[in-house]
Amino acid sequence: MDLLIQLALSFALLSILAVGGGTAVLPEMQSILQHQFGIGHTQFVHMYSIGQLSPGPNMLMVLIIGYQIAGMAGATAVLFSFFLPSSILCLYVGRLWVRLGESPWRRTVQNALEPISIGLMGSGVYALSKESIVSPLTAILALISLGVILRTQINPVVVIVISGVIGAGVALYF
């Protein structure tokens, strides 16, 4: 039972810290999972990748983490502890936000949070990429994928799957 409480508390904290979305807490999530639950970087990247490919919000990958650590009870604990606190916070802050209207205070807070959110999301991308780009092939595939995603309207899931197939094909061939 202690494991479930530890899981719930860890993911509740991450939920509250997720300014700018779930990507903002990926480095901290990765650190907590490694130190408290023994989930390595490679395993974390694999779980994140599955979350990106699955339909729905990409942070549903936390269910995979909870399941991996403590089975169905862990997945349930993580589901509620990761999504409920931030949802309740958003509900109340959203109501306050509407009441503030177009006040200068609201604009100031919003302007201050924008670069913080972008920085936190950037740190999440960096944390994942430093563990995912492990060879010249993965670096080339990452750069090509980035270029395709930025310059075309192709669904990123298709780009990810094609990159995975190419990477697997090259790995099997050589």
Contacts in CASP RR format, 6 or more apart in sequence:
PFRMAT RR
TARGET T0000
AUTHOR 0000-0000-0000
METHOD contacts of the structure
MODEL  1
MDLLIQLALSFALLSILAVGGGTAVLPEMQSILQHQFGIGHTQFVHMYSI
GQLSPGPNMLMVLIIGYQIAGMAGATAVLFSFFLPSSILCLYVGRLWVRL
GESPWRRTVQNALEPISIGLMGSGVYALSKESIVSPLTAILALISLGVIL
RTQINPVVVIVISGVIGAGVALYF
3 69 0 8 1.000
3 70 0 8 1.000
3 74 0 8 1.000
4 70 0 8 1.000
4 73 0 8 1.000
4 74 0 8 1.000
4 77 0 8 1.000
6 36 0 8 1.000
7 37 0 8 1.000
7 66 0 8 1.000
7 69 0 8 1.000
7 70 0 8 1.000
7 74 0 8 1.000
7 77 0 8 1.000
7 78 0 8 1.000
7 81 0 8 1.000
8 77 0 8 1.000
8 78 0 8 1.000
8 80 0 8 1.000
8 81 0 8 1.000
9 81 0 8 1.000
10 32 0 8 1.000
10 36 0 8 1.000
10 81 0 8 1.000
11 62 0 8 1.000
11 77 0 8 1.000
11 78 0 8 1.000
11 81 0 8 1.000
11 82 0 8 1.000
12 81 0 8 1.000
12 82 0 8 1.000
12 84 0 8 1.000
12 85 0 8 1.000
14 25 0 8 1.000
14 28 0 8 1.000
14 29 0 8 1.000
14 32 0 8 1.000
14 82 0 8 1.000
15 81 0 8 1.000
15 82 0 8 1.000
15 83 0 8 1.000
15 84 0 8 1.000
15 85 0 8 1.000
15 86 0 8 1.000
16 85 0 8 1.000
16 86 0 8 1.000
16 89 0 8 1.000
17 24 0 8 1.000
17 25 0 8 1.000
17 28 0 8 1.000
18 24 0 8 1.000
18 25 0 8 1.000
18 86 0 8 1.000
19 113 0 8 1.000
19 116 0 8 1.000
19 117 0 8 1.000
19 120 0 8 1.000
20 113 0 8 1.000
20 117 0 8 1.000
20 120 0 8 1.000
20 121 0 8 1.000
21 59 0 8 1.000
21 117 0 8 1.000
21 121 0 8 1.000
22 59 0 8 1.000
23 120 0 8 1.000
23 121 0 8 1.000
23 122 0 8 1.000
23 124 0 8 1.000
23 125 0 8 1.000
24 117 0 8 1.000
24 119 0 8 1.000
24 120 0 8 1.000
24 121 0 8 1.000
24 123 0 8 1.000
24 124 0 8 1.000
25 120 0 8 1.000
26 48 0 8 1.000
26 123 0 8 1.000
26 124 0 8 1.000
26 127 0 8 1.000
26 128 0 8 1.000
27 123 0 8 1.000
27 124 0 8 1.000
27 126 0 8 1.000
27 127 0 8 1.000
29 44 0 8 1.000
30 41 0 8 1.000
30 44 0 8 1.000
30 127 0 8 1.000
33 39 0 8 1.000
33 40 0 8 1.000
33 44 0 8 1.000
33 65 0 8 1.000
34 40 0 8 1.000
34 41 0 8 1.000
34 44 0 8 1.000
37 69 0 8 1.000
39 47 0 8 1.000
39 65 0 8 1.000
39 68 0 8 1.000
39 69 0 8 1.000
41 131 0 8 1.000
42 131 0 8 1.000
43 68 0 8 1.000
44 65 0 8 1.000
44 131 0 8 1.000
45 128 0 8 1.000
45 131 0 8 1.000
45 132 0 8 1.000
47 61 0 8 1.000
47 64 0 8 1.000
47 65 0 8 1.000
47 68 0 8 1.000
48 61 0 8 1.000
48 128 0 8 1.000
49 160 0 8 1.000
50 61 0 8 1.000
50 64 0 8 1.000
51 58 0 8 1.000
51 59 0 8 1.000
51 60 0 8 1.000
51 61 0 8 1.000
51 64 0 8 1.000
52 58 0 8 1.000
52 61 0 8 1.000
52 157 0 8 1.000
52 160 0 8 1.000
53 157 0 8 1.000
53 160 0 8 1.000
53 161 0 8 1.000
54 60 0 8 1.000
54 61 0 8 1.000
59 82 0 8 1.000
62 78 0 8 1.000
62 79 0 8 1.000
62 82 0 8 1.000
63 75 0 8 1.000
63 78 0 8 1.000
63 79 0 8 1.000
64 75 0 8 1.000
65 78 0 8 1.000
66 74 0 8 1.000
66 75 0 8 1.000
66 77 0 8 1.000
66 78 0 8 1.000
67 74 0 8 1.000
67 75 0 8 1.000
70 77 0 8 1.000
97 106 0 8 1.000
100 106 0 8 1.000
129 142 0 8 1.000
132 138 0 8 1.000
132 142 0 8 1.000
133 139 0 8 1.000
133 142 0 8 1.000
137 167 0 8 1.000
137 170 0 8 1.000
137 171 0 8 1.000
138 167 0 8 1.000
141 163 0 8 1.000
141 164 0 8 1.000
141 166 0 8 1.000
141 167 0 8 1.000
142 163 0 8 1.000
144 163 0 8 1.000
145 159 0 8 1.000
145 160 0 8 1.000
145 163 0 8 1.000
148 154 0 8 1.000
148 159 0 8 1.000
149 156 0 8 1.000
149 159 0 8 1.000
END
